[in-house]
């Protein structure tokens, strides 16, 4: 998709972003959300994406209320309703017994907690970007990124007012702002897969076993999204695109209940990746360069917040740049507003990685506690998550 810039109605123009030329490197969820947020505030936006098409690997994601608020404010509410499934509950489940330990009700969340295919969200964002005149240039490598935010595309120098790195885990832009930092292997690998499951109920199930867990939830068109994680010393490369033998996934969960084995028995195509912890970048901006999402703060997938945090970042970045007296002040405010929150979310995700995999007595105690919490204080889980889900970047 390469879209011609359109003139935006003058009523849409905010004072700072008008006539501003914004370049966004990376056409994933964070990059496209930023493009839309800046364009809605009157900026001229170009997205540079190295892939030949705006697509996403076959995987689901959870859009929690905090991420949904930003998307709804960007006028994507109806599209989300059409493409997503509204979640009713989270159900921690014993993977060995198959018994539901407890159920945390999500049906009263406002906005709704949703399950979406990544490709569906990319499509929603891409269409919205097209409608507001964002230009998307595909199949493009940017080179020679300079500290002043200028870079080269096919030998031509581009000099935007602001260059935003939404280029993910292996961000080139982060490297311009920060010293290289070595990620470390967490001792966990994850598999992603999808199967047909037209009868699946609208819940996220967390199947917990000693040293392993699996999360399943439904997506549109009768599919079930699967993410399975195992602790092991033999590590795999980062990135979601490493094809693995479904037999390896089944072997890792061979001692689990019949229902779980039934799910894994249907997997035909699976991707494996190693889980690494990266430090949160020290600098999210310099001069007229900024980073967001995984480029600034990669997170482990145990809180379902990777996409949601990138969406929040994108919204806050556009707003801060629009409302501040200068670009520098706007970028400073952006990092100040975001940093403590993402650090807290990453910490919570890391804690979940441990809690899902407990062994022996600790496992027994934790599951008994969960059961009691579900029975005696059904709201306790959501109360504990209020800092995350009730957060409103649009306020």
Secondary structure by P-SEA (a helix, b strand, c coil): cccccccccccccccccccbbbbbccccaaaaaaaaaaaaaccbbbbbbcccccccccccccccaaaaaaaaaacaaaaaaacbbbbccccccccccccccbbbbccccccccccccaaaaaaaaaaaaaaabbbbbccccccccccccccccccbbbbccbbbcccccccaaaaaaccbbbbbbccbbbbbbbbbbccccccccccccccccccccccccbbbbbbbbbbbcccccccccbbbbaaaaaaaaccccaaaaaaaaaccbbbbbbbbbbcccccccccccccccccccccccccccaaaaaaaaaaaaaaaaaccccaaaaaaaaaaacaaaaaaaaaaaaaaaaaaccccaaaaaaaaaaaaaaacccaaaaaaacccccccccc
